[in-house]
């Protein structure tokens, strides 16, 4: 398993507690700004990456402390052991991260809760159905997304399966086109696709949330479609 990379606010700049605290606050405010601007997907990914690293660091430190405590059983002072085998820069770096880790986890968990609340608000407005009906087998397919501002967005997806898709984030909706929605336009586009792709899986998605699609509601829709396909086709 690849090692989780330290976020830039941790990895870059001087090893100074006040500086790292400022960088932490700045990073959280930047992500809040992105979330407010309608970039839910990017913010979710970055918050998850930060929390993955912080949880890993916290767990490793606990493990190291537990391992070092065992040295007392063989007559080794764990504090002296650390001083002998860690250079000053490493000790300083770890002390700074120790001091800021819990605070950072609290701040990113709070931001994650904001993301989840926005996610929930969008998800409650989404319905997803197969058209003209659910097929017997899962295939590559299309998603017809109708939004609150009367737009029709058409996306294409490659069928997910248990061998190639481990999570909904690996499942991608590929944008094809957008246009004003009317029932006539919708039926015309649906007929065109069925004539040329009669065996394709097609879903009609209605999203009534007053929010943008790209980078925002599309993440919730992507998750909903993936989970529905997984449930209905058992991959």
FENTAGI-V209429 format. One record per residue. RES is the residue in three letters. SS is DSSP state (a for helix, b for strand, c for the rest). PSI is psi as a letter, one per 40 degrees, with the letter a starting at -180 (* if undefined). D_LAST is the distance of its C-alpha to the last C-alpha in Angstrom with 2 decimals. Layout:
((RES,SS,PSI,D_LAST) (RES,SS,PSI,D_LAST))
This chain:
((UNK,c,h,23.80) (UNK,c,i,25.79) (UNK,c,h,28.41) (UNK,c,h,27.99) (UNK,c,h,30.66) (UNK,c,h,33.39) (UNK,c,i,33.63) (UNK,a,d,36.63) (UNK,a,d,38.65) (UNK,a,d,38.67) (UNK,a,d,39.00) (UNK,c,i,41.64) (UNK,c,i,45.24) (UNK,c,i,47.81) (UNK,c,g,47.17) (UNK,c,h,48.79) (UNK,a,d,47.66) (UNK,a,d,49.03) (UNK,a,d,47.53) (UNK,a,d,44.04) (UNK,a,d,44.41) (UNK,a,d,45.34) (UNK,a,d,42.42) (UNK,a,d,40.03) (UNK,a,d,41.54) (UNK,a,d,41.51) (UNK,a,d,37.81) (UNK,a,d,36.86) (UNK,a,d,39.14) (UNK,a,d,37.69) (UNK,a,d,34.16) (UNK,a,d,35.53) (UNK,a,d,37.19) (UNK,a,d,34.01) (UNK,a,d,32.22) (UNK,a,d,35.18) (UNK,c,e,35.12) (UNK,c,f,31.55) (UNK,c,f,29.52) (UNK,a,d,27.04) (UNK,a,d,24.27) (UNK,a,d,26.75) (UNK,a,d,28.30) (UNK,a,d,25.10) (UNK,a,d,24.24) (UNK,a,d,27.83) (UNK,a,d,28.19) (UNK,a,d,25.08) (UNK,a,d,26.56) (UNK,a,d,29.91) (UNK,a,d,28.70) (UNK,a,d,26.64) (UNK,a,d,29.88) (UNK,a,d,32.14) (UNK,a,d,30.13) (UNK,a,d,30.00) (UNK,a,d,33.73) (UNK,a,d,34.60) (UNK,a,d,32.75) (UNK,a,d,34.38) (UNK,a,d,37.77) (UNK,a,d,37.45) (UNK,a,d,36.47) (UNK,a,d,39.39) (UNK,a,d,41.78) (UNK,a,d,40.74) (UNK,a,d,41.18) (UNK,a,d,44.54) (UNK,a,d,45.74) (UNK,a,e,45.54) (UNK,a,d,48.21) (UNK,a,d,50.76) (UNK,a,d,50.47) (UNK,a,f,51.90) (UNK,c,f,54.49) (UNK,c,h,52.75) (UNK,c,h,53.03) (UNK,a,d,49.57) (UNK,a,d,51.23) (UNK,a,d,53.53) (UNK,a,d,50.70) (UNK,a,d,48.81) (UNK,a,d,51.99) (UNK,a,d,52.72) (UNK,a,e,49.35) (UNK,c,h,48.22) (UNK,c,i,50.09) (UNK,a,d,51.37) (UNK,a,d,48.94) (UNK,a,d,45.91) (UNK,a,d,47.45) (UNK,a,d,48.23) (UNK,a,d,44.74) (UNK,a,d,43.13) (UNK,a,d,45.72) (UNK,a,d,44.97) (UNK,a,d,41.22) (UNK,a,d,41.91) (UNK,a,d,44.09) (UNK,a,e,41.66) (UNK,a,d,38.23) (UNK,a,d,38.28) (UNK,a,d,39.62) (UNK,a,d,36.99) (UNK,a,d,34.16) (UNK,a,d,35.75) (UNK,a,d,36.11) (UNK,a,d,32.59) (UNK,a,d,31.15) (UNK,a,d,33.44) (UNK,a,d,32.25) (UNK,a,d,28.59) (UNK,a,d,29.57) (UNK,a,d,31.09) (UNK,a,d,27.94) (UNK,a,d,25.90) (UNK,a,d,28.62) (UNK,a,d,28.57) (UNK,a,d,24.77) (UNK,a,d,25.19) (UNK,a,d,27.98) (UNK,a,d,25.98) (UNK,a,d,22.85) (UNK,c,e,25.13) (UNK,c,e,26.25) (UNK,b,h,22.92) (UNK,b,i,21.62) (UNK,b,h,18.70) (UNK,b,i,18.57) (UNK,b,i,17.44) (UNK,c,i,20.41) (UNK,c,e,21.92) (UNK,c,i,19.14) (UNK,c,h,15.41) (UNK,c,i,14.66) (UNK,c,d,13.29) (UNK,c,i,10.92) (UNK,c,h,9.24) (UNK,c,i,11.91) (UNK,c,i,13.78) (UNK,b,a,15.61) (UNK,b,i,18.25) (UNK,b,h,18.99) (UNK,b,h,22.49) (UNK,b,h,23.65) (UNK,b,h,26.94) (UNK,b,i,28.81) (UNK,c,d,31.77) (UNK,c,f,34.22) (UNK,c,f,33.49) (UNK,b,i,31.61) (UNK,b,h,28.84) (UNK,b,h,26.44) (UNK,b,h,24.14) (UNK,b,i,21.24) (UNK,b,i,19.00) (UNK,b,i,15.49) (UNK,c,h,13.63) (UNK,c,h,10.12) (UNK,c,i,7.72) (UNK,c,i,5.16) (UNK,c,e,5.11) (UNK,c,d,8.59) (UNK,c,e,10.16) (UNK,c,h,9.23) (UNK,c,d,10.08) (UNK,c,i,11.37) (UNK,a,d,12.37) (UNK,a,d,15.51) (UNK,a,e,14.00) (UNK,c,h,12.82) (UNK,c,h,16.13) (UNK,c,h,17.89) (UNK,b,h,20.70) (UNK,b,h,23.89) (UNK,b,d,25.65) (UNK,b,i,28.49) (UNK,b,i,30.08) (UNK,b,i,32.90) (UNK,b,i,34.69) (UNK,c,h,32.89) (UNK,c,i,34.50) (UNK,a,d,33.11) (UNK,a,d,34.73) (UNK,a,d,33.16) (UNK,a,d,29.69) (UNK,a,d,30.10) (UNK,a,d,31.60) (UNK,a,d,28.77) (UNK,a,d,26.17) (UNK,a,d,28.29) (UNK,a,d,28.65) (UNK,a,d,24.95) (UNK,a,d,24.35) (UNK,a,d,27.29) (UNK,a,e,25.98) (UNK,c,f,22.20) (UNK,c,d,21.97) (UNK,c,e,18.48) (UNK,c,i,16.97) (UNK,b,h,14.77) (UNK,b,h,17.40) (UNK,b,h,17.62) (UNK,b,h,20.95) (UNK,b,h,21.27) (UNK,b,h,24.57) (UNK,b,h,25.65) (UNK,c,e,29.07) (UNK,c,h,29.61) (UNK,c,g,32.70) (UNK,c,i,31.24) (UNK,c,i,30.35) (UNK,a,c,26.95) (UNK,a,h,26.82) (UNK,a,e,26.34) (UNK,a,c,26.30) (UNK,a,d,24.52) (UNK,a,d,22.05) (UNK,a,d,20.42) (UNK,a,d,19.98) (UNK,a,d,18.76) (UNK,a,d,16.24) (UNK,a,d,14.92) (UNK,a,d,15.03) (UNK,a,d,13.25) (UNK,a,d,10.34) (UNK,a,d,10.13) (UNK,a,d,10.74) (UNK,a,d,8.06) (UNK,a,d,5.42) (UNK,a,d,7.79) (UNK,a,d,8.59) (UNK,a,e,5.82) (UNK,c,f,3.79) (UNK,c,*,0.00))
